[in-house]
Amino acid sequence: MNTVEADLDREESDREWKRPSLEEVFKIERAVGWWKGLLDGEEQGERKGAAKILERQLTRRFGVLSIWVRATIHLADQKTLEKWSDLVLDACSLEEVIGPCPPVG
C-alpha cells in the first residue's frame, strides 16, 4: 500500500461514525432541552403579548369585557389571536370577533 492509499484509509476511518459516550449523549440532550425550553418560552411570551394587545383593542372598541371574553382571549392559541386581531378592525360587535358567549347552565 502506498502513502496516498494509507492516507485515504486513515481519512475514511476517521470519518466513520463513533458511538458517543453516555456523557456526550446527556450533554446533547441537555442542550436540546434548553433550546426547546427557550423556544417554548418565547412562543408563550408572544402569545401573552398578543392576548394583551387584543384585549386592549377590544376594550377600546366595545367597552368593558366580561370575564368570559377575557378568559377566552387568554386561553386562545397564537393563530386564533392573530385571526381575532384582524377581525377587530372591521367588526361591528364583539360577537363578530370572538363569537357568542356559550349559554350558562
C-alpha positions as CSV (number, residue, x, y, z in Angstrom):
1,M,0.0,0.0,0.0
2,N,1.4,3.4,-1.0
3,T,1.3,6.5,1.2
4,V,-1.7,8.0,-0.7
5,E,-3.7,4.9,-0.1
6,A,-2.7,4.8,3.5
7,D,-3.8,8.4,3.9
8,L,-7.1,7.7,2.3
9,D,-7.7,4.7,4.5
10,R,-6.9,6.8,7.6
11,E,-9.3,9.6,6.5
12,E,-12.0,7.1,5.9
13,S,-11.6,5.5,9.3
14,D,-11.6,9.0,10.9
15,R,-14.9,9.7,9.2
16,E,-16.5,6.5,10.5
17,W,-19.3,7.1,13.0
18,K,-18.3,6.6,16.5
19,R,-20.8,5.8,19.2
20,P,-21.0,8.8,21.6
21,S,-20.3,8.3,25.3
22,L,-23.2,8.4,27.7
23,E,-21.8,11.8,29.0
24,E,-21.9,13.2,25.4
25,V,-25.5,12.0,25.0
26,F,-26.5,13.7,28.2
27,K,-24.8,16.9,27.1
28,I,-26.7,16.8,23.8
29,E,-30.0,16.1,25.5
30,R,-29.5,18.9,27.9
31,A,-28.7,21.3,25.1
32,V,-31.7,20.2,23.1
33,G,-33.9,20.6,26.2
34,W,-32.5,24.0,26.9
35,W,-33.3,25.2,23.3
36,K,-36.7,23.6,23.4
37,G,-37.5,25.4,26.6
38,L,-36.2,28.7,25.3
39,L,-38.4,28.4,22.1
40,D,-41.5,27.3,24.2
41,G,-41.0,30.3,26.5
42,E,-40.6,32.6,23.5
43,E,-43.8,31.3,21.9
44,Q,-45.7,31.7,25.2
45,G,-44.4,35.2,25.6
46,E,-45.6,36.1,22.1
47,R,-49.0,34.6,22.8
48,K,-49.4,36.5,26.0
49,G,-48.4,39.8,24.3
50,A,-50.8,39.2,21.5
51,A,-53.6,38.4,24.0
52,K,-52.9,41.6,26.0
53,I,-53.0,43.8,22.9
54,L,-56.2,42.2,21.6
55,E,-57.8,42.7,25.0
56,R,-56.9,46.4,24.9
57,Q,-58.2,46.8,21.3
58,L,-61.5,45.1,22.1
59,T,-61.9,47.1,25.3
60,R,-61.3,50.3,23.4
61,R,-63.7,49.3,20.6
62,F,-66.5,47.7,22.6
63,G,-66.1,48.7,26.2
64,V,-65.6,46.6,29.3
65,L,-65.0,43.0,28.6
66,S,-66.7,40.2,30.5
67,I,-64.7,37.6,32.4
68,W,-65.7,35.0,29.8
69,V,-64.3,37.1,27.0
70,R,-61.0,37.9,28.8
71,A,-60.6,34.2,29.7
72,T,-61.3,33.1,26.1
73,I,-58.7,35.5,24.8
74,H,-56.0,34.4,27.3
75,L,-56.7,30.7,26.6
76,A,-56.6,31.1,22.8
77,D,-53.7,29.9,20.7
78,Q,-51.5,32.3,18.6
79,K,-53.2,31.6,15.3
80,T,-56.7,32.4,16.8
81,L,-55.4,35.6,18.4
82,E,-54.0,36.7,15.1
83,K,-57.3,36.0,13.4
84,W,-59.2,37.9,16.0
85,S,-56.7,40.8,15.8
86,D,-57.6,41.1,12.1
87,L,-61.4,40.8,12.7
88,V,-61.4,43.6,15.4
89,L,-60.6,46.2,12.7
90,D,-63.9,45.7,10.9
91,A,-66.2,44.1,13.4
92,C,-69.4,45.8,14.4
93,S,-69.8,43.7,17.6
94,L,-67.7,41.7,20.0
95,E,-69.5,38.6,18.8
96,E,-68.2,39.1,15.3
97,V,-64.7,38.8,16.7
98,I,-64.9,36.2,19.5
99,G,-68.2,34.5,18.8
100,P,-71.2,34.3,21.0
101,C,-70.9,33.5,24.7
102,P,-72.0,30.0,25.4
103,P,-75.2,29.5,27.4
104,V,-74.8,29.2,31.2
105,G,-76.1,26.1,32.9
